[in-house]
Amino acid sequence: MTAMARETAEAPDAVARLLARETGRLEDLGARLRALDPPVVATCARGSSDHAAGYLKYAVELGTGVPVASIGPSIASVYAAPLKLKGGVLVTISQSGQSPDLVALQAAAKASGALTVALVNVEESPVADAADVVIPLHAGPELSVAATKSFIASVAAAAALTAAWTGDAALKAAVARLPETLAAALAADWSAAAETFRTASSLYVVGRGPGFPIAQEAALKSKETAAIHAEAFSTAEVMHGPLRLVQDRFPVLALAPDDRAAAANRDGIERLLKAGGQVFTAATVPMPGVALPAAPTGHGLTDPISIVTSFYRFIEAVTRARGHDPDRPANLAKVTETR
């Protein structure tokens, strides 16, 4: 068994540990954010963690209406530009907590008067040491270059933080069920898409709302592990130019949680099919295309977490079928230190 397969399979336990150990701290942070009532939340992350930050953006904006923006770490680490975040919040998401540019941006945000929050897997790290509030992810050691369980723990923490901030009882219940839901997601059979992915040279991954950053993560993993040129688009944005390539059974993976964007997702998928795309749909609500089973979580915001868990198991198998080692992708390392 590869480390990627093993670590993906550990995701339900990782999320269970996170919730068992950090729910109290997350509730305290949620109460602090309600009292602070920040005008803006900024995020600081790279790679897969930046996709988790994108998920946090949708969760917070949908739940609270507070705008969330990603700040490029080089604004602080290379350009040394002063920030104006007084009264705001900076959330840094990182598996290792080591990259110097993340440390620099967090320091600049704190100096500007922002509350700094770190969601990190390695608790003893520079990012964690310097943050005002630390939420350890408790995913455990992750050896594969491809982040899986740490990403799932990051988005679960983002959902739990949003639930604590808003007091959304339905979201809290869906988050509490995540360990058992993710175990079901690991058993989902996506073999209907296996041969297409095994032979694909390019593909699109599309999603809407909180499904879009998960689509970005799926596209990254398709490149990173399976060496497939994959691009992620909003199900709306794919109609503006990228639709030109969707012909002659061009492969598309569509992610569709059961939320208010379901009708728009359905319309978009139908257009992709009409254009000639070969569309595989991972959805927790009936959708057109070749159905890939997904484990419903009971909430549209947490459905993408279940879907990405199934995807990780699938793309690990595709990577091996294409003759690659998912644990050791060419040109990549587990910890990327950038400036």
Secondary structure, 3 states (H helix, E strand, C coil): CCHHHHHHHCHHHHHHHHHHHHHHHHHHHHHHHHHHCCCCEEEECCHHHHHHHHHHHHHHHHHHCCCEEECCCHHHHCCCCCCCCCCCEEEEEECCCCCHHHHHHHHHHHHCCCEEEEEECCCCCHHHHHCCEEEECCCCCCCCCCCCHHHHHHHHHHHHHHHHHHCCHHHHHHHHCHHHHHHHHHCCCCHHHHHHHHHCCEEEEEECCCHHHHHHHHHHHHHHCCCCEEEEEECCHHHCCHHHHCCCCCEEEEEECCCCCHHHHHHHHHHHHHCCCEEEEEECCCCCCEEECCCCCCCCCCHHHHHHHHHHHHHHHHHHHCCCCCCCCCCCCCCCCCC
